[in-house]
Amino acid sequence: MVHAGRFSAQIDGDFVVFLIGARINRWWKLPSFLPIGRAMGRMQAELRARPELGCLHIENWVGRTSISVQYWRSFEELEAYARSRDAEHLPAWRDFNRRIRDNGDIGIWHETFKVRAGEYEAIYGNMHRFGLGRAGAHARLGKTSTAAVRSGTRVDDVAPVEGY
């Protein structure tokens, strides 16, 4: 559902943004990617079904280079999931390393960002709840709110574009 107007995201406390993805380096090796995609699907289904693991929300984009943006309550919960012998991730990680890691057909990457409380900024204009706005609260903004004010950089900032 599209929410008309301007909104921001609010989340209590520190959190983690985890970006993870894969790239098909040799397009003719697409079949090598399928087990990775299926494993990621199993992991994400597990995370959605078990919020106590600490994953707050996931957004995905799939293509030759695929990316998953994940929001976590803490780095400790993200790492505990990655290392858990009772979760989907560890067997998938081992399988990838055994079959694909060193052959160059598929590239994988991840980046982890620890975000301290109040040290982020988000705006959504005429959007459905998305990203951090789904991981946390979705808060309506007035017409005078700016990124500098929302991030605490300047308390008296004025938008350079009127009404947005």
Helices and strands as residue ranges (DSSP letters): E 3-10, E 15-24, G 27-29, H 30-49, G 51-53, E 55-61, E 65-72, H 75-83, H 89-99, E 106-115, E 124-127, H 132-135, E 137-140, H 147-150
